[in-house]
Amino acid sequence: MMKDLNQLLEKKLVQFPVPSQALKRKEAIFKETIQKQMLLILSIFVLILFVIYLISKHLSKYINTNISNLISSFEIACKKNKKIKTENLTYKEFVTLANNLNFILEEKNLTEKKLNSYIEIVNNNILISSTDENGIIIDVSEAFCEISGYTKKELIGKTHALLKHDDTSMEFFTHMWEVILSGKEWRGEIKNRTKSGITYWVYSVIKPIFKDDMVCGFTSISTNITDKKHVEYLSITDELTGLYNRRFFNLKIEEEINRAKRENNNFSFLIMDVDYFKQYNDTYGHQKGDFALERVANILKKRTSRGSDFAFRLGGEEFGVITTLDKDKMIEFATVIKNEIEALHIEHYSSKVSKHLTVSIGIVSKNGLDISNSDDLYKEADDCLYEAKKLGRNSIFIL
């Protein structure tokens, strides 16, 4: 009986396994299911990444193409001053960017046109020249070429000495170079000569150019003041003789006396009268008299060519010369003038001293510090002229 009962229990246990074994089996099935799901999810994720990679690569290609097209179009547009073409751009964002760049380019082109217009105006109207530290011309404006009569090719590689007028002294340029080589700006009027020999005047501002605190060149900006100087010349020049007039004499004598005082230099004033000129006019007529005065003035012009010499027509037949020559040289100077005027052989049979036109000369020659004022100086010179006439005319008297 007991034996049968045990057999029956074993059959039941086989049909109904113990709970622990069932759990283990379910756990194994669950793990297997989870692993399959994870593998599936991982596969899907990898697939998604791959798809994203393909899409990104495709998009990157198009983006790079758009960027390349935009850059290329921008470069061409900048060089040719045109708008960027948007036909090759496939993205709205890049088209918008190109349109914005086109607006910027349009503003840039407009600014460049204005700038080029200003540059052209300056180039055609302002006298500009650039030189290296040795004064060799490296560039000039068209206006500079026009006024000088030289081409750029003829000017570049040369110095401004090419334009030097004979009336401009070397002392003038020496002082100019001293100023600009010291690193300072120089301003002043310069008398020049064109290629064809015509005189012109400029007012120049010369500025040094620095590199590493050293002067490496110069830029000159000039204004044509020829017309102004011509008007000025007319205002200070005697119409008949071309010498300076009395108005300019009154200014110049003060200026030169002050200069002689500052520089402790010699100052000489020569005053000269044509002998018996009233009788000459009465005999030969005023037209011949004017011609005679012109020829006398030409002698004075020829003999007062230095920068420190000035010749004047003081009125009627009276002339004056201001110079820095000392007393001994003034006697030689006056003698040459007197002899050359008589050597003109201008007929003057009404003269009591010669059959030709002659002059009497009075001279005062002093150190600038010994001169009290221009009025006293003029009176002294006039007194010397009176003494020369007392000597019989055609004479020189010096104080």
C-alpha positions in Angstrom: 0.0 0.0 0.0 2.8 2.4 1.0 4.7 1.5 -2.1 1.7 2.4 -4.4 1.3 5.7 -2.6 5.0 6.7 -3.3 4.7 5.8 -7.0 1.6 7.9 -7.3 3.3 10.9 -5.7 6.3 10.7 -8.0 4.0 10.8 -11.0 2.3 13.9 -9.7 5.7 15.6 -9.2 6.6 14.8 -12.8 3.4 16.3 -14.0 3.7 19.4 -11.8 7.3 20.6 -11.5 8.3 22.5 -8.4 7.9 26.3 -8.5 11.7 27.0 -8.5 12.3 25.2 -11.7 9.4 27.0 -13.4 10.8 30.4 -12.5 14.2 29.5 -13.8 12.7 28.5 -17.0 10.6 31.7 -17.3 13.7 33.7 -16.4 15.6 32.1 -19.2 12.9 32.8 -21.7 12.6 36.4 -20.5 16.4 36.9 -20.9 16.3 35.4 -24.3 13.4 37.7 -25.3 15.2 40.8 -23.8 18.4 40.0 -25.7 16.5 39.7 -29.0 14.8 43.0 -28.4 18.0 44.7 -27.5 19.7 43.3 -30.6 16.7 44.5 -32.6 16.9 48.0 -31.1 20.6 48.2 -31.6 20.2 47.2 -35.2 17.6 49.8 -35.7 19.8 52.4 -34.0 22.7 51.5 -36.2 20.5 51.7 -39.2 19.2 55.1 -38.1 22.8 56.3 -37.6 23.8 55.1 -41.0 20.8 56.8 -42.6 21.7 60.0 -40.7 25.3 59.7 -42.0 24.1 59.3 -45.5 21.7 62.2 -45.2 24.4 64.3 -43.5 26.9 63.4 -46.2 24.4 64.3 -48.9 23.5 67.6 -47.2 27.2 68.4 -46.5 27.9 67.9 -50.2 25.2 70.4 -51.1 26.2 72.8 -48.4 29.8 72.7 -49.5 28.7 73.2 -53.1 26.7 76.2 -52.1 29.5 77.6 -50.0 32.0 77.1 -52.9 29.5 78.7 -55.4 28.9 81.6 -53.0 32.6 82.2 -52.4 33.4 81.9 -56.1 30.6 84.2 -57.1 31.6 86.7 -54.4 35.2 86.8 -55.6 34.1 87.4 -59.2 31.6 90.0 -58.1 34.3 91.9 -56.2 36.8 91.8 -59.1 34.2 92.9 -61.7 32.1 95.1 -59.4 29.0 93.1 -60.2 26.3 91.3 -58.2 26.6 87.7 -57.0 24.6 85.3 -59.2 22.2 83.3 -57.1 21.2 80.7 -59.8 23.7 78.2 -58.5 22.6 78.4 -54.9 20.1 75.7 -53.9 19.3 76.8 -50.3 17.2 79.7 -49.4 19.5 80.6 -46.6 22.4 81.0 -49.0 20.3 83.0 -51.4 19.4 85.3 -48.6 23.1 85.6 -47.6 24.0 86.3 -51.2 21.4 89.1 -51.4 22.8 90.7 -48.3 26.3 90.5 -49.7 25.0 92.0 -52.9 23.8 95.0 -50.9 27.2 95.3 -49.2 28.9 95.0 -52.6 26.7 97.7 -54.1 27.5 100.0 -51.2 31.2 99.2 -51.6 31.2 99.8 -55.4 29.4 103.1 -54.8 32.0 104.2 -52.3 34.8 103.1 -54.6 33.3 105.1 -57.4 33.1 108.2 -55.2 36.7 107.6 -54.0 38.0 107.1 -57.5 36.2 110.3 -58.5 37.8 112.2 -55.7 41.2 110.7 -56.5 40.8 111.7 -60.2 39.8 115.3 -59.1 42.9 115.5 -56.9 45.2 113.9 -59.5 44.0 116.3 -62.2 43.9 119.5 -60.1 46.4 119.2 -57.2 50.1 119.4 -57.8 51.5 116.4 -55.9 54.9 114.9 -56.0 56.6 112.2 -53.9 60.4 111.7 -53.6 62.7 109.4 -51.7 65.0 110.6 -49.0 67.5 111.9 -51.6 64.9 114.0 -53.4 64.6 111.6 -56.4 61.0 111.8 -57.8 59.1 108.5 -57.5 55.6 109.7 -58.4 53.7 112.8 -59.6 50.1 113.8 -60.3 48.8 114.6 -63.7 48.3 118.2 -62.6 52.0 118.4 -61.8 52.9 117.1 -65.2 50.5 119.6 -66.9 51.9 122.7 -65.1 55.6 121.6 -65.5 55.3 120.5 -69.2 57.1 117.2 -68.4 55.6 113.7 -68.6 55.7 111.3 -65.7 58.4 109.3 -67.5 60.6 112.5 -67.8 60.1 113.4 -64.2 60.4 110.1 -62.3 64.0 109.4 -61.5 64.9 113.1 -61.6 65.0 115.8 -58.9 63.1 119.0 -58.7 66.2 120.8 -59.8 64.8 120.1 -63.3 62.3 122.8 -62.6 64.6 125.3 -60.9 64.3 128.9 -62.0 67.5 130.8 -62.5 66.2 133.5 -60.1 65.9 131.1 -57.3 69.1 131.0 -55.2 70.8 127.9 -53.9 70.6 129.4 -50.4 66.8 129.1 -50.7 67.0 125.4 -51.4 69.7 124.8 -48.8 67.4 126.3 -46.1 64.5 124.2 -47.4 66.5 120.9 -47.2 67.7 121.8 -43.7 64.1 122.1 -42.5 62.7 118.9 -44.1 65.7 116.8 -43.3 65.3 117.7 -39.6 61.8 116.1 -39.8 59.9 119.4 -39.9 57.3 120.6 -42.4 58.3 123.3 -44.9 55.9 125.9 -46.4 56.6 128.6 -48.9 56.5 130.0 -52.4 58.7 128.6 -55.1 59.5 130.1 -58.5 59.8 127.4 -61.1 60.3 127.0 -64.8 58.4 124.7 -67.2 60.0 122.5 -69.8 59.5 125.2 -72.4 61.1 127.9 -70.1 57.9 129.6 -69.0 58.0 130.9 -65.4 55.3 129.7 -62.9 54.9 130.0 -59.1 53.6 127.5 -56.6 52.9 127.6 -52.9 54.2 124.3 -51.6 53.8 122.3 -48.4 56.5 119.6 -48.1 56.1 117.0 -45.4 58.7 114.3 -44.5 57.6 110.6 -44.6 58.9 108.5 -41.7 59.8 104.8 -41.4 61.1 103.5 -38.1 61.4 107.1 -36.9 63.7 107.9 -39.8 63.0 110.2 -42.8 62.5 107.9 -45.8 61.0 110.4 -48.3 58.9 113.5 -48.8 55.5 114.4 -50.2 54.9 117.9 -51.7 51.4 119.3 -52.2 51.4 122.6 -54.1 49.0 125.2 -55.4 49.5 127.1 -58.6 49.7 130.8 -57.5 51.0 132.1 -60.8 48.0 134.4 -61.4 48.2 135.6 -57.8 51.9 136.4 -58.2 51.2 138.1 -61.5 48.7 140.4 -59.9 51.1 140.9 -57.0 53.8 141.7 -59.6 51.7 144.3 -61.3 50.9 145.9 -58.0 54.6 146.3 -57.1 56.1 146.9 -60.5 56.6 150.0 -62.4 54.6 149.7 -65.7 57.1 151.5 -67.9 60.5 150.0 -66.8 59.5 146.7 -65.2 61.5 147.6 -62.1 59.9 147.5 -58.6 57.8 150.6 -57.9 57.9 153.2 -55.1 55.2 151.4 -53.2 57.2 148.2 -53.0 60.3 150.2 -52.2 58.7 151.6 -49.1 57.9 148.0 -47.8 61.2 146.4 -48.9 63.5 149.0 -47.4 62.0 148.4 -44.0 62.2 144.6 -44.4 65.8 144.6 -45.6 67.0 147.0 -42.9 65.4 144.7 -40.2 67.1 141.7 -41.9 70.5 143.5 -41.8 70.0 144.3 -38.1 69.0 140.7 -37.3 71.9 139.2 -39.2 74.4 141.9 -38.3 75.0 142.3 -42.0 75.9 145.2 -44.3 73.1 147.3 -46.0 73.7 149.6 -49.0 71.2 151.9 -50.6 72.0 153.5 -54.0 70.0 156.4 -55.4 70.4 157.5 -59.0 69.2 160.4 -61.2 69.4 160.7 -65.0 71.3 163.9 -65.6 69.4 166.8 -67.2 66.4 164.6 -68.0 64.0 167.5 -68.2 66.1 169.0 -70.9 66.2 165.6 -72.6 62.4 165.4 -72.7 62.2 169.0 -73.9 64.6 168.2 -76.7 63.6 164.7 -77.8 60.1 164.4 -76.6 58.5 162.2 -73.9 58.3 159.1 -76.0 62.0 159.1 -76.5 62.4 159.9 -72.8 60.4 156.9 -71.8 62.5 154.7 -74.2 65.7 156.1 -72.5 64.3 155.2 -69.1 63.6 151.7 -70.2 67.2 151.2 -71.4 68.6 152.6 -68.1 66.3 150.2 -66.2 67.6 147.3 -68.2 71.1 148.0 -67.0 69.9 147.9 -63.4 68.0 144.7 -64.0 71.1 143.0 -65.4 73.2 144.2 -62.5 70.8 143.2 -59.7 70.4 139.5 -60.5 71.3 138.2 -57.0 68.6 137.2 -54.5 69.6 140.0 -52.2 69.6 142.8 -54.8 66.5 144.9 -55.6 66.1 147.7 -58.2 63.4 150.3 -58.1 62.0 153.2 -60.1 61.4 155.7 -57.3 59.7 158.2 -59.6 60.3 160.2 -62.8 64.0 159.7 -63.7 65.0 158.6 -60.2 66.1 155.0 -59.5 67.2 153.1 -56.4 69.0 149.9 -55.6 69.1 148.0 -52.3 71.8 145.4 -51.8 74.1 143.8 -49.2 77.3 144.7 -50.9 79.9 146.4 -48.6 81.3 149.9 -49.2 84.2 148.9 -51.5 82.2 146.6 -53.7 79.4 149.3 -53.8 81.8 151.7 -55.4 82.8 149.1 -58.1 79.1 148.2 -58.5 78.0 151.8 -59.0 80.9 152.6 -61.3 80.0 149.7 -63.6 76.3 150.9 -63.7 77.3 154.5 -64.5 79.7 153.5 -67.2 77.4 151.0 -68.8 74.6 153.6 -69.0 76.9 156.1 -70.7 78.0 153.3 -73.0 74.4 153.0 -74.3 75.3 156.1 -76.3 71.9 157.6 -76.0 72.2 161.0 -77.7 71.7 163.9 -75.3 73.0 167.2 -76.8 71.2 169.2 -74.1 73.4 167.7 -71.4 76.2 169.9 -70.0 78.5 166.9 -69.1 78.3 164.6 -72.1 76.9 164.2 -75.5 75.3 161.0 -74.3 72.8 160.2 -71.5 74.5 160.0 -68.0 73.6 159.5 -64.4 74.6 160.8 -61.0 74.7 158.3 -58.1 74.6 158.7 -54.3 75.3 155.8 -52.0 74.9 155.0 -48.3 76.6 151.8 -47.1 76.4 150.8 -43.4 76.1 147.9 -41.0 72.5 147.2 -40.3 73.0 148.0 -36.6 74.2 151.5 -37.4 71.0 152.4 -39.2 68.4 154.3 -37.2 65.5 154.2 -39.6 64.6 154.2 -43.3 63.7 157.9 -43.4 67.1 159.0 -42.2 68.8 156.5 -44.5 66.9 157.8 -47.5 67.8 161.4 -46.6 71.4 160.5 -46.3 71.4 158.9 -49.7 69.6 161.8 -51.2 72.2 164.2 -49.7 74.9 162.0 -51.3 73.1 162.3 -54.7 73.1 166.0 -54.3 76.9 165.9 -53.6 77.4 163.8 -56.7 75.5 166.5 -58.8 77.6 169.2 -57.2 80.7 167.4 -58.4 79.5 168.1 -61.9 77.1 165.2 -62.5 78.0 161.9 -64.1 79.6 161.2 -60.7 79.4 158.9 -57.6 79.3 160.1 -54.0 79.3 157.5 -51.2 78.9 157.9 -47.4 
